[in-house]
Amino acid sequence: MFHSILHFPIWQGGGAPYGYARGAGVLRKIAAQFCPVIDVAVEAADFSGTREQVKAFVTLQKHFAKAKAALDHMPMPILTIGGDCVADYMSLAHALGRYGETMALLWVDAHPDINTPATSPSGNFHGMLVRALMGEGPAAMTALASHKLTANQLFYVGIRDADMDPEEFRIIAAQKIWRTPVAELEAHRWEPLFAEIRRRGFTSVYVHVDSDVMDLADYPQAVVPVPGGVSAKALVAFLQALRANFPLAGGALTEYSLEFSAGPAEEDLARRLLVDGFGIG
């Protein structure tokens, strides 16, 4: 299914290291058993100042350049393992450059990540990258995606109102961006989503998964926890159904932070997501 895997344990988009590197390391250990893994080195102490209302701006630029250099030589489709949510910013830009408007983006996350620098409460780029892919944000960041994402291509899965910002509510409503709620995932009612992807004429799908989409009972180490998430079991079943119905243009598993524990339970969950869900085995 995936021809290569990019391991990018970046944390600077999330504002602090948390357990990003540790979690990405667990993912990498599992992934390497099944597929070639390309590593993008992250400088652990590098956290530049705020520029254009984005924290660690220069640091992010530097690391995105390294990711792009790796991606340019990797066979597609590519699975990116991070790292915070910005781990696949360049992977998404790369996929958009190849597939353009024929690709749907499924954003499987507790948060829509569609703020602008001006509306972001934190200044952390991991809450802005969807908007930047749409061409809104600092020019140096938006220019990294030669083909811009449109609202028509974007499908939200699992986002929760409880931790959304006013601008995120506004643009999702104004642009009529699709939402599939957690309850639909738990009930395995994803056919309406799949039917809409087909109706709009998309021929491939990129699936971005932020681990905080999961219920806290299954994944209690979320950096930005939001109650009421989807069970790991239902998430895996959803990913399996998605792969059975559509060719994948790429994928990502991000925000698998393991700040407090990285034992057998965390390794088992990672394996279920990667092997059973994303199908790398």
N, C-alpha and C positions, 0 to 999 in steps of 0.2 A: 504493500500500500504506500508507505513512505520510502523514498529512495535514499534519503539521508537525514541525519539529525544534527541540529545546531544546539550546542550547549552554551548558553549565554547567561551566567549567573549575576547579571547586573542588578544592583539594588538602588542606584542613585535616583532612579525615577520615582522611588517610593519614599525618599527622604531620609532613610536610616537603614542600616544593614539587616536588622531583625534576624531571621533565620533563613534568609534567601539562599545564601551560598550552600548552607548545609542541606536544605531541601533539594536544591538543584543537583547537588552531589549524589543524593540518593536516587534521583531520577536518572542521572547519567550512568550510574552503576548498573541499573536495570536495562536501560536502553542499549548500552554497549554490548549486551549479550546477544542482541538481535540485529543490529544495524550499525554501519559506520557512524561515528560521532565526531563532529568537528567542534573544537573548543574555541571560544572567544575569551581571551584573558581579560579579567576585570581587575583594575587597580583598587584594592580594598580601601585605601586611605584617600582616594581621590574624590573630593566633593567640592567643586568650584562654587563660586558665589552665584547670587541671583542676577539674571539678566533677562530683560523683557518679561519680567514677572514669572520666570521659570527658574526654579532652584537647580543648581548643578548644571547650568546650561552648557558650558564649555566641556565639562566632563561627559555629558551625554553626547555631544557632537563627536568627541574623540572616540567614544566607544561605538557609536553608530557607524562611524567610518570603518572601524575594524570588523564589525559585523557584515557590512556591505562587501568588504574585500573577501570575506569567507564565502558569503552567499553566491558571489559571482562565479564560483568554481564548484558549486554543489549541484548535483542532479536533483530535479524536482519530481514529485512534491517533497517538501521539506517539513519536518516536524521540529519546532523550536521548543526547547525546555529551558525555563528560567527559574530564578530571576523574577523581578517584579513585572508588571504588565507591559512595560516598555521593551521587554526582551524580544518581542516579535514585531516591533515597529518597523524595522528594516525588512524583516521577512514578509510582512504584509505589503510594504512598498514594492518589494521584489515580485510578489505574486500579482499585485495589481498591474505592474509593468508588463507582465507576460499575458495575463488573462483579461485585463481591462474590464469592460462592462459585462462580460459574459460570466463573471464570478460573483457569487453571493458571499457575504460575510456574516457568519453567525457568531454573535458576541455573547458567549455563555458566561455570565458574570453576575454578581450581586449588584454591581454598579455599572452605569452606562458609559462612564469615562469620556464624556462628550462636553466637558467644560472648555472654555477658552482661558488663556492666562488671566484675563480681566475678571472672570467670574469664578475662578477656582478659589476655594477657601484656603487651600494649603500651599499652592504654588508648586506642587509635585506633578511632574509631567505624566505620571501614570494615570492621572485623572483627566488628561487632555488629549491623549493620543488619537482617539477616534475623530475628534474635531480637527486635529492637525492633518490627518489623512484625507479629510474632506476639503483641505486647503485653507483652513482658518487657524491662525496662530503665527508665531514668529516665522518670518520668511525663510530663515536658515533651516528650520525644521520642516516646514511644508514643502520646501523644494526637494527634499529627499524622496518624496513620492512623485514620480513623473506623471503618473496617471492617478487622478484624484478619485477618491471614493464618493459615491453619491448616496443620498438618503434611500433611494430605491433599492440599493444593493444591501442595505444594512438590516439585519434581523436581530432583535434582542431576545435572549432566552434566559429567564431566571432573575432579571433585575427586580429589585425591591424598592418600593416607594420610600421606605423608612430611612434610607440613607442617600436620597437623591437631592441635588441642589436645585434651586429655582430655575436656573438657566437650562438645566437638563430636562426638567419637566416641560419648559417652554418649547425647546427645539424639537423634542420628541413629538409633542402634540402638533406643533406647527408644520413639521415635515411629514406627519403621519407615519412615523417609523414603527414598524411591526414589533409587537411584544408578545412573547409566549410566557405566561406566568408559571411559577413553580408548580402550582396545583395541576396544570396540564401535563407537566413532565412526570409527576408522580403517578398520574392516571394513565400514562403512556398514550396520551392524546396528542401526538405530534404530527398526525397526518394533515391537519389544517395548515401547519407551517410548511410541510413538504409540498402540499398542493399549491401554496402561494409561490414558493420558489419556482416550481414548474410553470405556473401561470405567467410569471414574469419573464420566463425564457432563459433562466440561468442554466448553464451547462456544467458548472463545477461549483464547489463550495469550499470556502476556507473556514475552519472552525477554531475560534480562539476560546480557550477555557481558562478562566481565573478560578483558582481553587476555592475562593470564598463564595462561589455559587453554591457550595455544598452546605448541608445542614451542620450546625456546630456539634451535633452528637457524633457525626462521622469525621469531621475535620475541625477540631476545636482550636487550632493554632492560627486561624486567619488573622492577617495583619489588620484588616479593617472588617471586623466581624459584623454580620447582619443576621439577626434571627430569621428563622423561617425558610431556610435553604432547602435545596433538593437533596434527597438521600444519595449516597454514593452508588447504591444499587440502581436507582432510576437514571442517574447520570450516565453510568456505563451502558445501560440498555439504550438510552437515547443516542449515544455515540455509535453504538453498533447498528442501530436502525439508520442513522444518517449515512454511514459507510455503505450500507446495503442498497441505499437509494440513489446516491450521487457520487460521481468521481470527486475526489478531494484535490483542491488546488494547493492545499497546505493546511497546517494546523499548529496549535501551540498549547502547551500546558504551563501556565504561569502562576506566580504567587504561591507556590508550594513551600511556604516558609515553615521551617521546623526549628523554631527558636527554643522550645522547651523540652522536646523529646524527639528522638530519631531512632526509635527501637523497632522491633518486629512489626508492630501494628502499623506504624507509619510506612514501613517498607512494603507491607502487604497492600495497603491502600494505593501506594504509588504503582505497584505492579498491576493491580486491577485496572487502574486508569490507563496506563500505558499499553499493556498487553491486551486486556479484554476490551477496553474502551476504544483506544486509538488503533488497536490492531497491529502493533509492531512485531508481535511474536510470530 
